[in-house]
């Protein structure tokens, strides 16, 4: 049976490096884009409406 008590060396979590954070963020963004593409294929009417709303927002945006 494995020991359920945390060992002393694992008590304090190591801070993640900038490279690890960027890699984790890149993976998250890839997964997000994949999910959005799947949703667009499954619900084309909703995807078209979302594109139209985005275009309207961009047209009415002032610099």
N, CA, C and O atoms as a MOPAC input file, in Angstrom:
PM7 MOZYME 1SCF
protein

 N      0.85200 1    -1.18500 1     0.00000 1
 C      0.00000 1     0.00000 1     0.00000 1
 C      0.89200 1     1.24000 1     0.00000 1
 O      1.81800 1     1.32100 1     0.80700 1
 N      0.63700 1     2.21400 1    -0.88900 1
 C      1.49300 1     3.40100 1    -0.94000 1
 C      1.31200 1     4.28000 1     0.28600 1
 O      0.24900 1     4.33100 1     0.90400 1
 N      2.38900 1     4.96500 1     0.60600 1
 C      2.37600 1     5.88200 1     1.73500 1
 C      1.54300 1     7.11200 1     1.35800 1
 O      1.81100 1     7.75000 1     0.33900 1
 N      0.52400 1     7.45300 1     2.18000 1
 C     -0.36800 1     8.56300 1     1.85600 1
 C      0.15200 1     9.89500 1     2.37000 1
 O     -0.35200 1    10.94500 1     1.97200 1
 N      1.15600 1     9.87400 1     3.25300 1
 C      1.70400 1    11.12000 1     3.77700 1
 C      2.64200 1    11.72100 1     2.73500 1
 O      3.44500 1    11.00100 1     2.14300 1
 N      2.55200 1    13.03700 1     2.50000 1
 C      3.48400 1    13.64400 1     1.54400 1
 C      4.89500 1    13.64900 1     2.11200 1
 O      5.09000 1    13.87900 1     3.30500 1
 N      5.85700 1    13.40000 1     1.27000 1
 C      7.24000 1    13.42200 1     1.73100 1
 C      7.69300 1    14.86800 1     1.91300 1
 O      7.07800 1    15.79500 1     1.38500 1
 N      8.76200 1    15.04400 1     2.65600 1
 C      9.24700 1    16.38700 1     2.95900 1
 C      9.67100 1    17.13900 1     1.69600 1
 O      9.49300 1    18.35400 1     1.60700 1
 N     10.23100 1    16.41700 1     0.71900 1
 C     10.72000 1    17.09300 1    -0.47000 1
 C      9.57000 1    17.61300 1    -1.34300 1
 O      9.80200 1    18.47800 1    -2.18800 1
 N      8.34500 1    17.11900 1    -1.16700 1
 C      7.20600 1    17.56600 1    -1.96800 1
 C      6.30200 1    18.53000 1    -1.21500 1
 O      5.23200 1    18.88400 1    -1.71000 1
 N      6.71300 1    18.96100 1    -0.03100 1
 C      5.86200 1    19.84700 1     0.76900 1
 C      5.63300 1    21.19100 1     0.07200 1
 O      4.49500 1    21.64800 1    -0.03500 1
 N      6.70000 1    21.81700 1    -0.39700 1
 C      6.57800 1    23.13200 1    -1.03500 1
 C      6.59300 1    22.94400 1    -2.54800 1
 O      7.58300 1    22.45900 1    -3.09600 1
 N      5.50700 1    23.32200 1    -3.23800 1
 C      5.51600 1    23.17700 1    -4.69300 1
 C      6.52900 1    24.12600 1    -5.32400 1
 O      6.68100 1    25.27300 1    -4.90500 1
 N      7.21300 1    23.61700 1    -6.33700 1
 C      8.21600 1    24.42900 1    -7.02700 1
 C      7.50400 1    25.45300 1    -7.90100 1
 O      6.52400 1    25.11700 1    -8.56600 1
 N      7.97900 1    26.69800 1    -7.91200 1
 C      7.35200 1    27.69200 1    -8.79400 1
 C      7.61500 1    27.29700 1   -10.25300 1
 O      8.70100 1    26.83400 1   -10.60100 1
 N      6.61200 1    27.49000 1   -11.08000 1
 C      6.77300 1    27.07200 1   -12.46600 1
 C      7.56400 1    28.12000 1   -13.23400 1
 O      7.43200 1    29.32000 1   -12.99200 1
 N      8.37700 1    27.65600 1   -14.15000 1
 C      9.20700 1    28.57600 1   -14.92000 1
 C      8.36400 1    29.24000 1   -15.99900 1
 O      7.25600 1    28.79800 1   -16.30100 1
 N      8.90400 1    30.29900 1   -16.57000 1
 C      8.19400 1    31.00900 1   -17.63400 1
 C      7.98000 1    30.10200 1   -18.83500 1
 O      6.93700 1    30.16700 1   -19.48600 1
 N      8.95400 1    29.26100 1   -19.13100 1
 C      8.83300 1    28.35200 1   -20.27600 1
 C      7.71600 1    27.33100 1   -20.03000 1
 O      6.94800 1    27.01900 1   -20.93900 1
 N      7.63000 1    26.81900 1   -18.81200 1
 C      6.56100 1    25.86400 1   -18.49400 1
 C      5.19700 1    26.53700 1   -18.59400 1
 O      4.23900 1    25.94600 1   -19.09100 1
 N      5.11800 1    27.76600 1   -18.12200 1
 C      3.85300 1    28.50300 1   -18.18200 1
 C      3.44000 1    28.73800 1   -19.63600 1
 O      2.27800 1    28.54800 1   -19.99600 1
 N      4.40600 1    29.15600 1   -20.47200 1
 C      4.10200 1    29.38100 1   -21.88800 1
 C      3.66700 1    28.09200 1   -22.57700 1
 O      2.74500 1    28.10600 1   -23.39200 1
 N      4.31800 1    26.98600 1   -22.25800 1
 C      3.95400 1    25.70500 1   -22.86800 1
 C      2.54900 1    25.29200 1   -22.43900 1
 O      1.75900 1    24.81900 1   -23.25500 1
 N      2.24200 1    25.47300 1   -21.15900 1
 C      0.91200 1    25.12100 1   -20.65700 1
 C     -0.15200 1    26.00900 1   -21.29300 1
 O     -1.23100 1    25.53600 1   -21.64700 1
 N      0.15600 1    27.30300 1   -21.43600 1
 C     -0.78900 1    28.24400 1   -22.05500 1
 C     -0.99200 1    27.91100 1   -23.53600 1
 O     -2.11600 1    27.96500 1   -24.03600 1
 N      0.08700 1    27.56800 1   -24.23300 1
 C     -0.02100 1    27.21500 1   -25.64800 1
 C     -0.89800 1    25.97300 1   -25.82700 1
 O     -1.71300 1    25.91000 1   -26.74700 1
 N     -0.72600 1    24.98500 1   -24.94100 1
 C     -1.55600 1    23.77600 1   -25.02500 1
 C     -3.02100 1    24.11700 1   -24.76700 1
 O     -3.91200 1    23.61100 1   -25.44900 1
 N     -3.26200 1    24.97500 1   -23.78200 1
 C     -4.63300 1    25.38500 1   -23.48700 1
 C     -5.26300 1    26.08200 1   -24.69000 1
 O     -6.40800 1    25.80200 1   -25.04400 1
 N     -4.51100 1    26.99300 1   -25.31800 1
 C     -5.05200 1    27.72200 1   -26.46700 1
 C     -5.30600 1    26.79100 1   -27.64800 1
 O     -6.28500 1    26.96500 1   -28.37400 1
 N     -4.42400 1    25.79600 1   -27.84700 1
 C     -4.66700 1    24.81200 1   -28.91200 1
 C     -5.95400 1    24.04000 1   -28.65100 1
 O     -6.76400 1    23.84100 1   -29.55500 1
 N     -6.13400 1    23.60300 1   -27.39900 1
 C     -7.35100 1    22.87300 1   -27.04000 1
 C     -8.58700 1    23.75000 1   -27.21900 1
 O     -9.62300 1    23.27800 1   -27.68700 1
 N     -8.48000 1    25.01400 1   -26.84900 1
 C     -9.60400 1    25.93600 1   -26.97800 1
 C     -9.98200 1    26.13100 1   -28.44500 1
 O    -11.16300 1    26.09500 1   -28.79000 1
 N     -8.99600 1    26.33500 1   -29.30100 1
 C     -9.27000 1    26.50900 1   -30.73700 1
 C     -9.90100 1    25.25100 1   -31.32600 1
 O    -10.80400 1    25.33100 1   -32.15900 1
 N     -9.41800 1    24.09000 1   -30.88700 1
 C     -9.98300 1    22.82500 1   -31.36600 1
 C    -11.44600 1    22.69700 1   -30.94200 1
 O    -12.29100 1    22.27500 1   -31.73100 1
 N    -11.73900 1    23.06200 1   -29.70100 1
 C    -13.11800 1    22.98000 1   -29.21200 1
 C    -14.01300 1    23.96100 1   -29.96400 1
 O    -15.15500 1    23.63300 1   -30.28700 1
 N    -13.50600 1    25.15800 1   -30.24500 1
 C    -14.30400 1    26.13800 1   -30.97600 1
 C    -14.56000 1    25.67300 1   -32.40200 1
 O    -15.65700 1    25.86400 1   -32.92900 1
 N    -13.55700 1    25.06400 1   -33.03300 1
 C    -13.73600 1    24.55900 1   -34.39500 1
 C    -14.77200 1    23.44000 1   -34.41400 1
 O    -15.60100 1    23.37300 1   -35.32100 1
 N    -14.72500 1    22.57100 1   -33.42300 1
 C    -15.70600 1    21.49400 1   -33.33800 1
 C    -17.10600 1    22.06000 1   -33.15100 1
 O    -18.05000 1    21.60500 1   -33.79700 1
 N    -17.24700 1    23.04700 1   -32.27500 1
 C    -18.54800 1    23.65800 1   -32.04500 1
 C    -19.07300 1    24.32000 1   -33.31900 1
 O    -20.26300 1    24.24600 1   -33.62400 1
 N    -18.16600 1    24.97100 1   -34.06000 1
 C    -18.58200 1    25.61400 1   -35.30800 1
 C    -19.08300 1    24.59000 1   -36.32600 1
 O    -20.03800 1    24.85500 1   -37.05700 1
 N    -18.44700 1    23.43600 1   -36.37400 1
 C    -18.89300 1    22.39700 1   -37.30800 1
 C    -20.22700 1    21.79400 1   -36.88300 1
 O    -21.05700 1    21.44600 1   -37.72400 1
 N    -20.42600 1    21.67300 1   -35.58000 1
 C    -21.63700 1    21.02500 1   -35.07200 1
 C    -22.83100 1    21.97800 1   -35.09700 1
 O    -23.96600 1    21.54900 1   -35.31000 1
 N    -22.57900 1    23.26500 1   -34.88200 1
 C    -23.66700 1    24.25100 1   -34.82600 1
 C    -23.39100 1    25.38700 1   -35.81500 1
 O    -23.04700 1    26.49400 1   -35.40100 1
 N    -23.54000 1    25.12100 1   -37.12200 1
 C    -23.16200 1    26.15000 1   -38.10700 1
 C    -23.98700 1    27.42700 1   -38.00900 1
 O    -23.46300 1    28.51100 1   -38.26700 1
 N    -25.25600 1    27.33000 1   -37.64500 1
 C    -26.07600 1    28.54800 1   -37.56300 1
 C    -25.57800 1    29.44700 1   -36.44000 1
 O    -25.45700 1    30.66000 1   -36.61100 1
 N    -25.29400 1    28.85000 1   -35.30300 1
 C    -24.78800 1    29.63600 1   -34.16900 1
 C    -23.42000 1    30.22700 1   -34.49200 1
 O    -23.12400 1    31.36000 1   -34.11200 1
 N    -22.58900 1    29.46300 1   -35.19100 1
 C    -21.26300 1    29.95300 1   -35.56500 1
 C    -21.39600 1    31.14700 1   -36.50900 1
 O    -20.66900 1    32.13100 1   -36.37300 1
 N    -22.32300 1    31.06300 1   -37.46400 1
 C    -22.50700 1    32.17500 1   -38.40000 1
 C    -22.99800 1    33.42000 1   -37.66000 1
 O    -22.53900 1    34.53100 1   -37.92500 1
 N    -23.92800 1    33.22600 1   -36.73600 1
 C    -24.43600 1    34.36300 1   -35.95800 1
 C    -23.30600 1    34.98700 1   -35.13600 1
 O    -23.22400 1    36.21000 1   -35.02600 1
 N    -22.43500 1    34.15100 1   -34.56000 1
 C    -21.31500 1    34.67800 1   -33.77800 1
 C    -20.35900 1    35.46200 1   -34.66400 1
 O    -19.85100 1    36.50600 1   -34.25500 1
 N    -20.10800 1    34.96900 1   -35.88000 1
 C    -19.24700 1    35.71100 1   -36.81500 1
 C    -19.86800 1    37.05700 1   -37.16500 1
 O    -19.16700 1    38.06800 1   -37.22300 1
 N    -21.17500 1    37.07600 1   -37.39700 1
 C    -21.85600 1    38.32700 1   -37.72600 1
 C    -21.76400 1    39.32400 1   -36.56700 1
 O    -21.50600 1    40.50800 1   -36.78200 1
 N    -21.97300 1    38.84600 1   -35.34900 1
 C    -21.85100 1    39.73000 1   -34.18100 1
 C    -20.43700 1    40.29100 1   -34.06100 1
 O    -20.25300 1    41.47500 1   -33.77700 1
 N    -19.43600 1    39.43200 1   -34.28100 1
 C    -18.05000 1    39.88900 1   -34.20400 1
 C    -17.77100 1    40.93600 1   -35.27300 1
 O    -17.11000 1    41.93800 1   -34.99700 1
 N    -18.26500 1    40.72000 1   -36.48900 1
 C    -18.06600 1    41.70000 1   -37.55800 1
 C    -18.72600 1    43.03200 1   -37.20700 1
 O    -18.16300 1    44.09700 1   -37.46200 1
 N    -19.91800 1    42.96700 1   -36.62100 1
 C    -20.61100 1    44.19500 1   -36.23400 1
 C    -19.82100 1    44.93200 1   -35.14100 1
 O    -19.70300 1    46.15700 1   -35.17400 1
 N    -19.28900 1    44.18500 1   -34.18600 1
 C    -18.47400 1    44.81600 1   -33.14400 1
 C    -17.26300 1    45.50200 1   -33.75200 1
 O    -16.90700 1    46.61100 1   -33.35700 1
 N    -16.63000 1    44.84000 1   -34.71600 1
 C    -15.44400 1    45.42400 1   -35.32500 1
 C    -15.79700 1    46.65300 1   -36.16700 1
 O    -15.01400 1    47.60100 1   -36.22900 1
 N    -16.94500 1    46.64700 1   -36.80100 1
 C    -17.34800 1    47.80300 1   -37.61100 1
 C    -17.65300 1    49.01800 1   -36.74800 1
 O    -17.38700 1    50.15200 1   -37.14700 1
 N    -18.20800 1    48.78100 1   -35.57000 1
 C    -18.62300 1    49.90500 1   -34.73600 1
 C    -17.55300 1    50.32800 1   -33.74200 1
 O    -17.75300 1    51.27400 1   -32.98100 1
 N    -16.41300 1    49.63000 1   -33.74300 1
 C    -15.33400 1    49.97200 1   -32.82000 1
 C    -14.65300 1    51.24300 1   -33.26900 1
 O    -14.35000 1    51.40200 1   -34.45100 1
 N    -14.40800 1    52.15400 1   -32.33800 1
 C    -13.73100 1    53.41000 1   -32.67400 1
 C    -12.31700 1    53.39000 1   -32.10200 1
 O    -12.10200 1    52.95300 1   -30.97100 1
 N    -11.36200 1    53.86300 1   -32.88800 1
 C     -9.97100 1    53.92700 1   -32.43400 1
 C     -9.76000 1    55.12600 1   -31.59100 1
 O     -8.65000 1    55.35700 1   -31.11100 1

